[in-house]
Amino acid sequence: MDSKISNPDEIGRRDFLKKGLVLAAGIAGAAAALSPLRKLGSTLDLEEYFRKHYKMLSPQEMEKVLQQVAKSVEDRYGVRPDVKDPKPLDGVEFGYALNLSKCIGCRKCVHACVAENNSSRSPEIQYIRVLRFPKGKRDLEEAETQYAPETVPEEGYYYMPVQCHQCRNPPCVRACPVQATWQEPDGITVVDYNWCIGCRFCMAACPYHARRFNFSDPSIPKERLNPDMGYLSNRPRSRGVVEKCQFCLHRTRVGKLPACAEVCPTGARKFGNLLDPESAVSYILKNKNVFVFKEEMGTVPRFYYYFDT
């Protein structure tokens, strides 16, 4: 969970793009490659695009950036958001436990996540997939994602939501060639959306299919925009970048639950501080027979599953 970054002049996005584009297609290719990277559906803002890496911004620079983001959002949606940059808390390592005996596959978590995180509605980008398995099975080849929500829960099936597992050994971080993604001290893997080059190496590396690429300009009706925003979480993204779940850090770092846990009608989702022996998640790890998805991959997730029996 090292928060340091190497010299951005050596491995920065700009240098990566310059070398790659020149080798691939020269000036014309560079112009074509940059064209999808328009911010919030408008003409490319070079100041925004060439912004410093998140970790290189001073507190004064970050305050200016937050105001720029707020103005950009207001210009597009007519809503002035409250954009913050909450930091990790000392002595906190977030973890998640999901009781598969209680999950009914209603997908309320999916839609609450979309609404909270200002995800595109058309096309709709969802961070959570809900797999339906026949009871007694755990083979992914037997899982289904397409089922009628009005029929749940169904006799003979159980449901397994899958999202970012906030791995202790995240392959997506190692795969990123420009350090646009990294792991924070509280265990949350984040993305600097201004630094992402959209190469999608992180998507290929993730065994949980937890990252999403914006192939087109994200569409959010202004009346459905969530104005409570975090710089590293749910501020509106742009076409050409990869995004992911970040445990709703704009909520969780100020003492709230992630939207998916808050909305769950059966209490199947438990979230909390793994370093707190009194937290609900710590209790579950001590007293339940938990397992992690794709343990053989060596990612060491902070996302745990269990059954009541």
Secondary structure by P-SEA (a helix, b strand, c coil): ccccccccccccaaaaaaaaaaacccaaaaaaaaccccccccccccccccccccccccaaaaaaaaaaaaaaaaaccccccccccccccccbbbbbbbccccccccaaaaaaaaaaaccccccccccbbbbbbcccccccccccccccccccccccbbbbbbcccccccccccccccccccccccccbbbbccccccccccccccccccccccccccccccccccccccccccccccccccccccccccccccccccccccccccccccccccccccccaaaaaaaccccccccccccccccbbbbccc
